Amino acid sequence: MSTYRDIFKWGDKRETQVDKGTLNVIKEKFGLTDQDFISKHLLGDQEVKLNVKCNLSQSILYEFIALVGKENLETDDFSRANHSYGKYYADLLKLRKSLIPTPPDAVVYPRTEKEIKKILAICTENNIAVTPIGGQSSVTRGVETPKCGISLDLTKHFNKVIEVSEINSTVTVQSGMLGPAFEDFLNNYGEKYTCGHFPQSFEYSTVGGWVAAKGAGQASTGYGKIEHMVLSLKVITPSGIIETKTYPASAQGWDLYQTFIGSEGTLGVITEVTMKIHKFRPDNTKHASFIFKNFASAVKAMRTVMQSGVGVPHLFRISDPEESEIAFKTKDFEDTFADKFLSALGYKSGERCLMFVAVEGDKSHTNQVIYSIKRIAKKYNAFSLGSKPTKKWLEQRYSSAYLRDPLMDLGIMTDTLETAVMWDNLIPLWRNVRKYLKNRDKTVVMVHISHVYENGANLYFTFLSPMKKGDELNEYNEYHKGIIETILENKGSLSHHHGVGRTLAPWMQEQLGEESLSLMQTIKNQLDPKGIMNPGNTLGLKP
Ligand SMILES: Cc1cc2nc3c(=O)[nH]c(=O)nc-3n(C[C@H](O)[C@H](O)[C@H](O)COP(=O)(O)OP(=O)(O)OC[C@H]3O[C@@H](n4cnc5c(N)ncnc54)[C@H](O)[C@@H]3O)c2cc1C
């Protein structure tokens, strides 16, 4: 039997338990006992059954079958349900409650670019919505299908590396390739390379999704965000094919390929991406971890590193006091001899902050950068914890997100929101958004900085709070709206790397201004005159 849980469960499908350390923290923070966890909440283990039929006519379905083959078109309930949502918190709630009012009519797996071109022509002619699909890890309602139509899934056939150029240090890759296969290929190619892009969703997201949602990986401080990595693209739009040429840089008007980075499926289907690669030398990587007395001094040290020209680390991360406290609690560090020792030195629980650093590259580079960072950290009174905590963090860099579903099973609301902010507004934004989040009774708020620039950084908020059972969706939507508004009032961007999707679309006009949004709309109208590409307010665009 195929269940809703099979659709939403993130990570290893077998993992259903919250670990003991985290469970103890939840009990302590929310005043709960084992009794409260006996019955599980909205498990989503009911069989998938859709109430909405496929609305495409038989003749259209035959056209698709003639084009891609019977085995590359699905109209059964499970496949359509499986392509209805991404991994936004409200998506997960809806799936747990069997709420799928607008599933796609069909899922199509194109084999060639020619087929994509023809599919877009059929859909334009018949007014059928098309949603390009990668790993479906969108957390912004980016792959939802409010206008039904077809989900165009690229993971089945567009999943190969086309070409590596060792002389140019570039790779050309098809957009539906998943992170692990891509990285594995590069790690074993020629002189050995890395793509440098490791979002927490790495295991289940694709190159096309990284580009279309304008993402950032955990090593972005060193390697850059995805828009800093891409050199050219091929995109099939309803109006024609746009293929940009590859140069290290150019002055031929504006860089058109950048228009498609962050386009979230609204302009066309990205089929190929040419991006930079880097030498893969894991043995040279240097790790360091520190504890600072408070958030302000950790942030100052981080900013000093970024602005002093000593070189930048690849992974660079600070946890705020509450996130650091929870990290210590879940690792059973509290009340140990080491904990008491740190407290006696002035690194007090509730104030102290962890910093994780990893520097990659040539040995001479990693040695020099880590030395400089240690020197700067010392200047800001950091205590060095050695390399182990960062290495430990790296071991669970992807799997920590697997906890979200088991936490929801326990009736715990858990979600994340992120923003980018200039240095001068970072501390006020951190303080005010935390304050807003904490206004909700019994809420754990963990904040980290993980993508850092000379001029500012991101702030990433994770919150946990007991759900209001029975009213989970409404209470979440209201809370979420307040968080976005507080971020914007405090000069944060709408998003740093999750993208906009439909979740943040209502704020696009206010955030960009009418003229800018209207320019985006004009580009959309030119490339997609019938408005078939990912319609339904994605990016705040109209059909
Ligand atoms: C647990 C978890 C952790 C995450 N951590 C991070 C993180 O660290 N950093 C980060 O940046 N993001 C993160 N995300 C968000 C998400 O993984 C990223 O946005 C990712 O880049 C999406 O890739 P995907 O292949 O899953 O794309 P999808 O979710 O399938 O699609 C995302 C958007 O891109 C469009 N799209 C996909 N492929 C194409 C294509 N070939 N052509 C045109 N449009 C296309 C879709 O229509 C949609 O609008 C996380 C998500 C989860 C669930």
The ligand as an SDF file (V2000), in Angstrom:
LIG
                    3D

 53 58  0  0  0  0  0  0  0  0999 V2000
   15.6880   19.4990    4.3510 C   0  0  0  0  0  0  0  0  0  0  0  0
   15.9270   20.5740    3.3350 C   0  0  0  0  0  0  0  0  0  0  0  0
   17.0930   21.3080    3.4010 C   0  0  0  0  0  0  0  0  0  0  0  0
   17.3360   22.3140    2.4390 C   0  0  0  0  0  0  0  0  0  0  0  0
   18.5250   22.9850    2.4940 N   0  0  0  0  0  0  0  0  0  0  0  0
   18.8280   23.8900    1.5290 C   0  0  0  0  0  0  0  0  0  0  0  0
   20.1080   24.5240    1.5100 C   0  0  0  0  0  0  0  0  0  0  0  0
   20.9680   24.2590    2.3500 O   0  0  0  0  0  0  0  0  0  0  0  0
   20.3420   25.4100    0.5240 N   0  0  0  0  0  0  0  0  0  0  0  0
   19.4210   25.6870   -0.4590 C   0  0  0  0  0  0  0  0  0  0  0  0
   19.7100   26.4800   -1.3450 O   0  0  0  0  0  0  0  0  0  0  0  0
   18.2080   25.1250   -0.4320 N   0  0  0  0  0  0  0  0  0  0  0  0
   17.8880   24.2140    0.5100 C   0  0  0  0  0  0  0  0  0  0  0  0
   16.6460   23.6040    0.5100 N   0  0  0  0  0  0  0  0  0  0  0  0
   15.6480   23.9750   -0.5020 C   0  0  0  0  0  0  0  0  0  0  0  0
   15.7390   23.1470   -1.8100 C   0  0  0  0  0  0  0  0  0  0  0  0
   16.3740   21.9280   -1.5660 O   0  0  0  0  0  0  0  0  0  0  0  0
   16.4790   23.9190   -2.8790 C   0  0  0  0  0  0  0  0  0  0  0  0
   15.6810   24.9940   -3.3170 O   0  0  0  0  0  0  0  0  0  0  0  0
   16.9120   23.0800   -4.0960 C   0  0  0  0  0  0  0  0  0  0  0  0
   17.7650   23.8540   -4.8820 O   0  0  0  0  0  0  0  0  0  0  0  0
   15.7410   22.6080   -4.9410 C   0  0  0  0  0  0  0  0  0  0  0  0
   16.2200   21.6350   -5.8520 O   0  0  0  0  0  0  0  0  0  0  0  0
   15.2520   20.5020   -6.4160 P   0  0  0  0  0  0  0  0  0  0  0  0
   15.9930   19.7360   -7.4340 O   0  0  0  0  0  0  0  0  0  0  0  0
   14.6540   19.7340   -5.3020 O   0  0  0  0  0  0  0  0  0  0  0  0
   14.1650   21.4040   -7.1400 O   0  0  0  0  0  0  0  0  0  0  0  0
   12.5800   21.3210   -7.0750 P   0  0  0  0  0  0  0  0  0  0  0  0
   12.1340   21.4170   -5.6630 O   0  0  0  0  0  0  0  0  0  0  0  0
   12.1010   20.1770   -7.8640 O   0  0  0  0  0  0  0  0  0  0  0  0
   12.2150   22.6700   -7.8420 O   0  0  0  0  0  0  0  0  0  0  0  0
   12.4950   23.9310   -7.2630 C   0  0  0  0  0  0  0  0  0  0  0  0
   12.0550   25.0340   -8.2330 C   0  0  0  0  0  0  0  0  0  0  0  0
   12.8600   24.9910   -9.3980 O   0  0  0  0  0  0  0  0  0  0  0  0
   12.0860   24.7190  -10.5640 C   0  0  0  0  0  0  0  0  0  0  0  0
   12.8750   23.7860  -11.3680 N   0  0  0  0  0  0  0  0  0  0  0  0
   13.4170   22.6030  -10.9990 C   0  0  0  0  0  0  0  0  0  0  0  0
   14.1170   22.0730  -12.0100 N   0  0  0  0  0  0  0  0  0  0  0  0
   14.0150   22.9300  -13.0510 C   0  0  0  0  0  0  0  0  0  0  0  0
   14.5040   22.9400  -14.3840 C   0  0  0  0  0  0  0  0  0  0  0  0
   15.2700   21.9660  -14.8430 N   0  0  0  0  0  0  0  0  0  0  0  0
   14.1850   23.9720  -15.1790 N   0  0  0  0  0  0  0  0  0  0  0  0
   13.4210   24.9890  -14.7270 C   0  0  0  0  0  0  0  0  0  0  0  0
   12.9330   25.0380  -13.4750 N   0  0  0  0  0  0  0  0  0  0  0  0
   13.2260   24.0260  -12.6500 C   0  0  0  0  0  0  0  0  0  0  0  0
   10.7780   24.1450  -10.0600 C   0  0  0  0  0  0  0  0  0  0  0  0
    9.7300   24.3880  -10.9620 O   0  0  0  0  0  0  0  0  0  0  0  0
   10.6270   24.8720   -8.7360 C   0  0  0  0  0  0  0  0  0  0  0  0
   10.0990   26.1550   -8.9500 O   0  0  0  0  0  0  0  0  0  0  0  0
   16.3680   22.6020    1.4440 C   0  0  0  0  0  0  0  0  0  0  0  0
   15.1930   21.8480    1.3900 C   0  0  0  0  0  0  0  0  0  0  0  0
   14.9760   20.8420    2.3180 C   0  0  0  0  0  0  0  0  0  0  0  0
   13.7130   20.0340    2.2390 C   0  0  0  0  0  0  0  0  0  0  0  0
  1  2  1  0
  2  3  1  0
  2 52  2  0
  3  4  2  0
  4  5  1  0
  4 50  1  0
  5  6  2  0
  6  7  1  0
  6 13  1  0
  7  8  2  0
  7  9  1  0
  9 10  1  0
 10 11  2  0
 10 12  1  0
 12 13  2  0
 13 14  1  0
 14 15  1  0
 14 50  1  0
 15 16  1  0
 16 17  1  0
 16 18  1  0
 18 19  1  0
 18 20  1  0
 20 21  1  0
 20 22  1  0
 22 23  1  0
 23 24  1  0
 24 25  2  0
 24 26  1  0
 24 27  1  0
 27 28  1  0
 28 29  2  0
 28 30  1  0
 28 31  1  0
 31 32  1  0
 32 33  1  0
 33 34  1  0
 33 48  1  0
 34 35  1  0
 35 36  1  0
 35 46  1  0
 36 37  1  0
 36 45  1  0
 37 38  2  0
 38 39  1  0
 39 40  1  0
 39 45  2  0
 40 41  1  0
 40 42  2  0
 42 43  1  0
 43 44  2  0
 44 45  1  0
 46 47  1  0
 46 48  1  0
 48 49  1  0
 50 51  2  0
 51 52  1  0
 52 53  1  0
M  END
$$$$
